[in-house]
Amino acid sequence: MKFVFTFLASLNLFDALITHFGILGNHISEANPLMYTVYEIHPLLFLTIKLMLSLFLIALIFIIRFPVSKLIRSLSYVATALYVYVFFLHGYWISEIF
């Protein structure tokens, strides 16, 4: 479970950077309306929030006593699967510009 949280935190940071550079290059737009609004306020605020979310996940590794409930485990696996799917979407636009 610790690996899943670490993996999610890493994917979240990588997603933030890829999204930021994709928006800067006018290749993509942020699909999440809340994060789109945050990005429009200031890109550094967007990156800071994404960093804080990743740090929160890392902190959970030290706070939660493992094993966790089936619900938390299932939700973390679903979140990981969704992030992997999002990276395939990022891979599509990145392959289009190269």
KEROPA-763387 format. One line per 5 residues: number of its first residue (from 1); their letters; for each residue y, z, x of N, C-alpha, C. Coordinates in Angstrom, 3 decimals, decimal comma, m for minus. Atoms other than C-alpha are relative to their C-alpha. Layout:
N
NUM = A = Y/Z/X/Y/Z/X/Y/Z/X | ... $
END
This chain:
98
1 = MKFVF = m1,189/0,000/0,807/0,000/0,000/0,000/1,261/0,000/0,856 | m1,145/m0,015/m0,897/2,350/0,707/2,872/0,293/m1,413/0,494 | m0,183/1,382/m0,450/1,754/m2,833/4,070/0,714/m0,828/m1,056 | m0,627/0,767/1,086/2,737/m4,242/0,672/1,485/0,305/m0,067 | m1,415/m0,355/0,048/6,020/m2,310/0,657/0,750/m0,571/1,196 $
6 = TFLAS = m0,633/0,561/m1,193/6,797/m3,380/4,220/0,132/m1,514/m0,127 | m0,017/1,448/0,192/5,903/m6,972/3,392/1,080/m0,401/m1,003 | m1,031/0,280/0,995/8,121/m6,922/0,286/1,403/0,176/0,584 | m1,307/m0,228/m0,621/11,029/m5,484/2,272/0,351/m1,147/0,937 | m0,225/1,120/m0,922/10,645/m8,214/4,905/0,302/m1,284/m0,759 $
11 = LNLFD = m0,235/1,192/0,806/10,406/m10,950/2,302/1,365/0,037/m0,671 | m1,302/m0,140/0,636/13,487/m9,610/0,541/1,128/m0,325/0,971 | m1,025/0,307/m1,004/15,532/m9,751/3,747/0,007/m1,483/0,354 | 0,092/1,421/m0,321/14,262/m13,209/4,589/0,549/m0,844/m1,154 | m0,510/0,690/1,179/15,011/m14,354/1,036/1,527/0,052/m0,036 $
16 = ALITH = m1,458/m0,133/m0,001/18,570/m13,023/1,354/0,633/m0,982/0,982 | m0,560/0,901/m1,017/19,194/m14,987/4,548/m0,162/m1,463/m0,386 | 0,240/1,385/0,386/17,608/m18,192/3,311/0,888/m0,388/m1,177 | m0,867/0,273/1,149/19,481/m17,961/0,018/1,448/m0,146/0,441 | m1,381/0,064/m0,487/22,759/m17,287/1,811/0,289/m1,341/0,676 $
21 = FGILG = m0,236/1,260/m0,695/22,408/m20,307/4,085/m0,188/m1,199/m0,924 | 0,158/1,074/0,981/21,186/m22,465/1,210/1,224/m0,167/m0,870 | m1,223/0,067/0,804/24,241/m21,588/m0,844/1,156/m0,520/0,846 | m1,065/0,486/m0,888/26,551/m22,131/2,131/m0,066/m1,510/0,198 | 0,167/1,436/m0,205/25,115/m25,602/2,637/m0,018/m0,806/m1,282 $
26 = NHISE = 0,017/0,652/1,314/25,355/m26,411/m1,085/m1,342/m0,664/m0,304 | 1,331/0,524/0,271/21,591/m26,988/m1,187/m0,611/0,649/m1,238 | 0,544/m0,749/1,133/20,818/m24,340/m3,806/1,101/0,839/m0,610 | m0,870/m1,027/0,565/22,473/m21,852/m6,103/m0,879/1,207/m0,340 | 0,742/m1,214/0,330/21,458/m18,282/m6,846/m0,402/m0,060/m1,469 $
31 = ANPLM = 0,507/0,111/1,367/19,254/m18,301/m9,949/0,147/1,305/m0,776 | m0,143/m1,293/0,656/19,579/m14,583/m10,687/1,473/0,183/m0,382 | m1,408/m0,099/0,409/22,772/m14,199/m12,773/0,736/1,202/0,588 | m0,641/m1,181/m0,570/23,455/m10,684/m11,487/0,322/m0,217/1,474 | m0,237/0,236/m1,428/23,039/m11,629/m7,825/0,974/m1,160/0,224 $
36 = YTVYE = m0,980/1,088/m0,082/25,017/m14,836/m8,434/1,412/0,575/m0,105 | m1,307/m0,633/0,166/27,930/m12,708/m9,654/0,371/0,797/1,243 | m0,247/m0,775/m1,226/27,583/m10,414/m6,643/0,360/m0,944/1,141 | m0,293/0,951/m1,072/27,533/m13,421/m4,309/1,390/m0,599/m0,164 | m1,330/0,548/0,257/30,633/m14,831/m5,975/1,095/1,001/0,357 $
41 = IHPLL = m0,982/m1,013/m0,395/32,439/m11,524/m5,389/0,193/m0,056/1,515 | m0,073/0,147/m1,455/31,593/m11,660/m1,685/m1,417/m0,137/0,556 | 1,335/0,182/m0,574/28,598/m12,985/0,294/m0,500/1,210/0,797 | 0,413/m1,178/m0,765/28,598/m9,896/2,512/m0,492/1,111/m0,934 | 0,473/m0,971/0,984/28,227/m7,705/m0,582/m1,416/m0,357/m0,443 $
46 = FLTIK = 1,339/0,479/0,356/25,229/m9,817/m1,604/m1,020/0,389/1,070 | 0,915/m0,313/m1,106/23,614/m9,403/1,822/m0,182/1,514/0,168 | 0,089/m1,451/m0,118/24,392/m5,679/1,880/m0,913/0,585/m1,078 | 0,857/m0,486/1,086/22,751/m5,099/m1,502/m1,458/m0,340/0,281 | 1,374/0,384/m0,326/19,661/m7,033/m0,434/m0,545/0,868/1,137 $
51 = LMLSL = 0,418/m0,872/m1,097/19,531/m4,996/2,789/m0,310/1,399/m0,519 | 0,215/m1,335/0,550/19,850/m1,742/0,846/m1,294/0,062/m0,813 | 1,253/0,025/0,757/17,006/m2,755/m1,467/m1,204/0,023/0,944 | 1,090/m0,008/m0,978/14,804/m3,449/1,553/m0,144/1,368/0,653 | 0,056/m1,332/m0,600/15,721/m0,135/3,138/m0,568/1,022/m0,987 $
56 = FLIAL = 0,560/m0,879/1,023/14,884/1,593/m0,149/m1,523/m0,128/m0,037 | 1,450/0,190/m0,025/11,419/0,048/m0,072/m0,627/0,656/1,226 | 0,507/m0,637/m1,223/10,935/1,209/3,512/0,023/1,520/m0,163 | m0,088/m1,440/0,217/12,095/4,702/2,524/m1,116/0,486/m0,920 | 1,081/m0,385/0,905/9,511/4,751/m0,269/m1,317/0,213/0,738 $
61 = IFIIR = 1,216/m0,176/m0,800/6,797/4,446/2,363/m0,116/1,448/0,470 | 0,004/m1,367/m0,508/7,822/7,845/3,680/0,080/1,047/m1,111 | m0,167/m0,940/1,101/8,537/9,423/0,279/m1,253/0,109/m0,861 | 1,153/0,011/0,895/5,540/8,376/m1,802/m1,242/0,424/0,756 | 1,297/m0,376/m0,565/2,267/10,052/m1,087/m1,035/m0,967/m0,531 $
66 = FPVSK = 0,998/0,986/0,395/m0,389/7,410/m1,128/m1,338/0,676/m0,193 | m0,051/1,191/0,828/m2,528/6,501/m3,038/0,926/0,180/m1,201 | m0,910/m0,009/1,143/m0,157/5,597/m5,845/m0,758/m0,409/m1,251 | 0,635/0,331/1,271/m0,861/4,940/m9,485/m0,335/m1,485/m0,067 | 0,381/1,398/0,186/m2,470/1,726/m10,657/1,190/m0,839/m0,443 $
71 = LIRSL = m1,179/0,731/0,472/0,798/0,746/m12,352/0,877/m0,418/1,173 | m0,844/0,313/m1,162/2,833/0,941/m9,128/m0,695/m1,021/0,884 | 0,760/0,938/m0,829/0,095/m0,835/m7,205/0,040/m1,395/m0,624 | m0,003/1,300/0,684/m0,088/m3,629/m9,809/1,376/m0,641/0,055 | m1,358/0,542/m0,052/3,679/m4,023/m9,951/0,362/m0,494/1,393 $
76 = SYVAT = m0,317/0,437/m1,362/3,929/m4,255/m6,169/m0,737/m1,291/0,346 | 0,729/1,247/m0,241/1,233/m6,940/m6,075/0,637/m1,163/m0,745 | m0,674/1,048/0,771/2,985/m8,905/m8,806/1,305/m0,395/0,687 | m1,254/0,288/m0,697/6,305/m8,600/m6,958/m0,249/m0,808/1,266 | 0,338/0,755/m1,209/4,673/m9,825/m3,758/m0,353/m1,438/m0,349 $
81 = ALYVY = 0,369/1,352/0,422/3,166/m12,809/m5,573/1,232/m0,798/m0,408 | m1,222/0,696/0,406/6,555/m13,670/m7,083/0,853/m0,381/1,200 | m0,760/0,334/m1,204/8,254/m13,494/m3,696/m0,634/m1,153/0,758 | 0,680/1,112/m0,669/5,641/m15,790/m2,192/0,304/m1,296/m0,740 | m0,342/1,180/0,799/6,278/m18,226/m5,049/1,438/m0,452/0,284 $
86 = VFFLH = m1,401/0,333/m0,285/10,028/m18,060/m4,398/0,114/m0,658/1,368 | m0,066/0,615/m1,314/9,418/m18,890/m0,755/m0,502/m1,433/m0,007 | 0,386/1,395/0,149/7,603/m22,038/m1,792/1,162/m0,810/m0,539 | m1,184/0,692/0,502/10,736/m22,958/m3,744/1,026/m0,189/1,104 | m0,909/0,145/m1,139/12,874/m22,256/m0,668/m0,528/m1,063/0,956 $
91 = GYWIS = 0,600/1,006/m0,880/10,461/m24,325/1,385/0,261/m1,408/m0,473 | m0,255/1,342/0,549/11,037/m27,259/m0,953/1,384/m0,494/0,388 | m1,327/0,494/m0,328/14,789/m27,445/m0,479/0,234/m0,083/1,496 | m0,149/0,081/m1,456/14,534/m26,725/3,235/m0,651/m1,280/0,523 | 0,656/1,237/m0,431/12,065/m29,598/3,649/0,814/m1,227/m0,414 $
96 = EIF = m0,816/1,129/0,467/14,445/m31,851/1,692/1,169/m0,291/0,948 | m1,159/0,246/m0,870/17,329/m31,357/4,153/m0,418/m0,402/1,411 | 0,467/0,400/m1,318/15,194/m31,943/7,232/m0,872/m1,177/m0,172 $
END
